[in-house]
Amino acid sequence: MKYRLLDYLVCPECGGELSISIFKESRVKTAVSHENKPCSRRCAFKDHNDDPSDSAADCARCMTCEIEAGILSCSCCAVYPVADGIPRMLPDALGELDSFAETYMDVLVSAGALAASHRSDHSLRMQKKTKASFGYQWLRFNANDALEDHRVFLADSQLSGEAIQNKLVLDAGCGMGRYTAVAAGMGAEIIGLDLSKSVLKAYEKTRPHPLTHIIQADIMRLPFRNGQFDVIYSLGVLHHTPNARQAFLQLAKRLQENGIISVWLYGTAGSFADFKTNPLKPEREHYVKRGLAQRLHWLLVSLRESLYNCLRKITTRMNLPLLYLLCYPLAALGKVPLFRYLTPSVHSRWRVRLQENFDWLSPEYQSHHTKEEVLGWFAEARVDVVSLLRHGFIPKVGIKGVLRSRLS
């Protein structure tokens, strides 16, 4: 964690300012490709160093410091550990970091942090199930392809390098940091946020990029001020939250005026009238141009969705290692012509199909949406739609928009 991140973070419970107690700090080699922008609200580096020099030198020195361990605290008594260089902005974080608590037990007890961090409710229990599912998945995913990540990011986010260069960007649901690293390489200062332990992989993957920050947090309890980001994107994540609409509205609140937000979510068949106007990729569109083909397409998508909704009533209750094992034959079926479209993933790479199958079958939360529904969210948040994502035979709702002036 860089000191600089404290300029952006607030308490996710009350929105208050955070202070930090540092337990362990390291020095890293860093090279920023463009001039550092000074922190706009506070300089946490100066607060913790007694010999500040001129501002430019302070910024350069600050970027060589990495806070490996510490505690973030708020006046509302909330505390959040910084462990393995990552702020853990979750109410139960300390309880899940046994080695951290053991190493720093004395200072945690003296600060009252252990007592202040305890919370137990239904939402927290459900959050733990979601974290377990995605942590199990992404910590086993090792299929790295930088070229594919770059191509998919540009296509699915509908963003350009020009749109994010030198901008403050939020990757809401960064997983193992594949797209976070892509955006960072295009010149963005980016914060990657995820609920699961996949942040450990994201942190390692993005460490070569000094203006990249990784945090563990909940989209439903964002640790950011309103109107803070120039660009926000969330790719394939909001449908795994308890309420996708509320999650989107939470993100939109954190967007600056004229800022860009881009999301994609699992689609649903919905009504035939809406389904037939879905924006298909050109290479798919010609197969279902006529009315009978369109209706058959709609019917198959509806049946597929019903099948997996029934199947998920079983798989979401299964032991994760057993479910992961059962995803192997499903990944193999994903290469069989025609039958492949009955599986969750038709990706050309077997390893990716395996992960996407698990991603479909394991999470506690999974919702499906029509483009009309998501367009309604954009209108509610006063975000003007710029473009819709063209997708394959299986609906995927992808929309990019710009937040209009709050005075208009």
N, C-alpha and C positions, 0 to 999 in steps of 0.2 A: 504493500500500500504506500502510495506517495502522499506526502504532506498535502499536496495540491488537492487531493480528493476531498479534504475537509472543507474546501471552499464550496463544494456542491452538496454534501450530505447534511441531512437534518434527521431528527428522531422520527421514525416511522409511526410512533404512537401519538405524539403530540405536535410534531412539526418544529420542536424547539432546537436551538443550537446545541451542538455536541462539543464536548471537550475530550481530550485524549490523554491517557496515561500510557507512556511507552515503556515496555518491558525489554524489548530487543529491537535493535536497529542494525542494518547492514549498509554497506556502500556498494553501488553497482556502477558499471560503465554504461554510459548512455550517450546517445547522439540524437538530438532533435533536429529534424530536417528543416524546420523553419523557426523563426524567432518565438520564444515563449511569450505568451500573454500573461501578464501578472494576474494573480488572484484578484477577483473583483470585490469580495466581501471581507476576507480576512487572510492573513499570511500566517498559517500555522507553523511554518518553518521558523519565522522570526520569533514567534511566541515561545519556541522551545530551544532557541539558540541565543546566547548572550552577547555574541559579537557580530551583529549584522553589519554588512558592508553596503555598497551601493545596490540598488534593486536588481540590476542585470546580473551582478555576481551572485546575489542571493538566489535568484531563479535558477541559475546554472548549478549552484551547489545543491539546491533543494532537489533537483531532478536526479542527483546521484544517491539520494537517501531512500532506503526502502524500510518501512516499518514492518518488521516481521511478526511482532507480537505486542499486544497492548489491550487496553480497554477504552471503548468509547462510552461516555456517560452523558446523561441529560438531566436537567433540573427536575424532571418529572420522576426521577429515580430509575428510569430505564437504563440498562447497561448492555453493551454489545461487545463481544470479544473481537479482536483482530488476531486471527490465528493463521499461520502459514502465509502471512502477507495479505490475507483477505478479510475485510470487514464482514462479520456474520451478523446481519441486521435482522435477526429473527428472535422472537421472545424466548425460545427454548434453546438458543445456540450453546450456551455454556453447559447445559445438561448433556449435550451430545459431543462435547469435546473433552473426553476423559483425560487424555494426556496433557492437554492445555491446563485443565483445572488442577491436575496433580502437580504440574511443574510450578505453577504460580499460585498455589493454594494460600500461602501466607498473605500475599498482597491482596488476593481476592477477598479473603475473609476480613481483613482490616478495612477494605473499602466497602464492605457490605454488598459486594457484587453478587455473591451466590444467592443470597436471600432475595435480592431485587429482581433476579432474572427468572424466578419461578412463576409459571403460569400454566394452568391446565384447563382446557375447555374443548368442546367438540371440534371447533374449527382447527385447533392445534393438532388434534389427533388425526383429522383428515389430511392436514398439511403434511404430517409425518408419513402417511401412506403415499402421498404424491412424491415426496422427496425420496422415499425408499425405491419407488419404481424407476424414476428417472436416474437416480444415482446408480442403481444396479445396471441400467442400460448403458449410460454414457461412459462409465468407468471401464466398460468392456469393449468400447468401440475404438478400434485402432486403424480404421480404413481412412487414411489421409490422402487427399488428392487436391493439392492447392489450385490446380487449373480448374477442376470441376467446381470447387468451392467458389472460386471467383466468378465463373460463368453462372452458377445457380444463384449466387447472391445478386448479381446485376439483374437477372431475369425475374426472380421472385420478389425482390424488394422494389423493382421498378425505379431504382435510384441510379444516379450517375456519379462518377468521381467528382465532377464539378459541384454537384449538389451537397456533397459531404466534406469536401476539402476545407480544412481550417474551421470546421464547424464542431459544435458540441453535440455529440450524437449519443443516443441511448439504444442499446441492443437489449430489448425486453424479452428475456428468455434465451440467453446466449448458449445454453448447453455447454459443450466442450470448447466453445470459442471459435468455431470454424469461420463464421461470418464476421465475428468481431475482429479477427486477425485480418480478414480481407479489407474491411472498412478502415482499420488502422493503417494498413499499407497504402491506402488511397489518400492519406493525409488528414483523417479525422482525429479529433480528440474524442475518445469513445469510452463510455461506461457500459460494461457488460454485466447484466444482472441475471441470476438464475436462482431457483429455489433449492436445487439439489446439490449434492457433492460434486457434480460435474464441474463446479467452479474451480476445483483443484486442477483439472486438465486445462480449463480455459486460462487459468493464471499462468501455467507453464507455457502454453502455446502462444500467449500474447506478450510474454516478458521482453522479447526483443523490441517491442514498441513502447517507448517511454511514456507516451501520452495515452496509454490504454489502462483502464482501471477495471478491476473485477470485484464484484461484491456478491454476497449471498443474501438474497432478500426476496420478498413476496410482492408480486405485481399488485395484489390487492391492498398492500400496505407499503406504498412506495416511500423511500427515504429521501425525497427530493422536494424542493419548493415548486410551487405552481409557476408556469411560464419560464421554465429554466432552459429547455433544450431547443436547439435549432432544428434537429431532425430526430425522429423516433421511428424505429421499425421493430416489428414483432412478427417473426416468420414461423408459422405453425405452432403457436404457443397458447394463444388466448383461449382456444377451445379446450385446453386442459386446466382452466381455472374454474372455481365454483360458479362464476357468473361472467361469461365472456363480454357481455355488454358493459357491465360495471368495470371490468378490467380495462376495456377500451377507453371508457370515459375517464378513468383514472390517468391513463397515459396522455390523453388529449389535454387534460388540465396542466400537465407539465410542459406543454409545448408553447414556445413563444409565438406571438402574433406573426403571421406569414411563415410560420414554421411548417415543415413537412412531416406527415405521419403516413407510414405504409405498413399494412398488415395483410397477412393471409391466414385463413382458417379453413377447416374442413367444411366442404359443401354438403348440401343435402338435395335430394330430388325435389322436394317441395311440390308445388302445383305444376302441372304441365305448362300452363300459360307462362309462368316465370322461367321454368326450366328451358324451354325452347329458345329463349333469348340469351342464354348463357354464352359468354364469349369464348368459343373454342379455338384452339390452335388451327391455323390454316390446313395443316396436314391431316387433321382429324375432322374438320368441318365438312369436307366433301362426302364423307361416309354417311352422314345423317342429315342431308339437306332436305330430303322429301319427308312428308308428313308421317308416313307409316314407319320409316326408319327412326324418326324423332321420337315417336311414341314407344317404339320398342326399346330404344336407348333409355328413355325415362323409366320404363317399366323395369328394365334390368338393374338400373341404378337403385331404384326403390327396393327391389328384392334383395339386392346385395346389402343395402343398408340395414334392412330388417333382419337378415341373417346374422350380421355381425352384432347388432344390438342384442339379439338373443344370446349369442356366443359370449359376449362380454359379461353377461350376468354370471357366467361360470368363471371366465378367465381372470376377472378382477378380484376374485376370491382365492385364486390359486397361489401356491407357493411360487415365488419368483423364479428360483432356479429350474423348477419343473416346467413352468410356462416357457421359459427361455429355450429349454430343450425341445418343447413341442413346436416352437417357431421354426426349427430347422427344416422339417418336411414341408411346411408352408412356404418357406423360402425357395425350396426346390420346385414346388408347383408354380412358382412365379415365372418360370421359364417355359412353361407349357403353353403353346398357342391357344388363344381363346380362353382357356381355363384360368390363365394368369390374371384376367380382369376380375375374377372372383376373389382374388387374394388382396390383402391390404397394400402390397407393394409390387410394382412391375419394374423396378429399377434394374438396369442391366447388370449391376454388380451384386453378386450373391451376398456379400457381407452387409451391404447397405439394405438389401431386402430383409435380411434377418433382423436388423435393428428396427426398421420401419414396421415390420410385423409386430414386434414386441411393443413398440411405441403405440400401436393401434389397440392392442389387446390388454395391456397391463394397467394403464392409469385409471385411478378411481374416477376422475372427471374426464368426460369427453362429450362435447356438444357439436352439433352440425347446424349449419346456417345457410340460408339463401342469400344471394347478393342483395335482394331487396331489403332483407332484415338488416344487413350490415350497412347498407346505404342509409338506412334510417338512423343508425348510430352516428354516422358522419354528420347527418343533418342536425341531430340533437346536439352534437358537440360544436356546431358551427364550423365544420370543416368542409370546404368545397372540394368535390371530387375532381381529380385531374385525369386518372386513368384506371382501367380495370385490367386485371391479369387474365390473359388467355390461358386456358387449361386444357388438359386432355379429356378422355372420356369420363373420368371420375371428377365430379365438380370440386373445384378449389376456389374459394372466394378470396381474391386478392384485390385490394383497393388502395390507391395512393391519393392523398389529398393535401390541401394547404389550409391552415387555420386562418380564417378571415379575421380582420380587425375586430376587437371586442367593442369598438365604438360604432361599427357599421350596423 
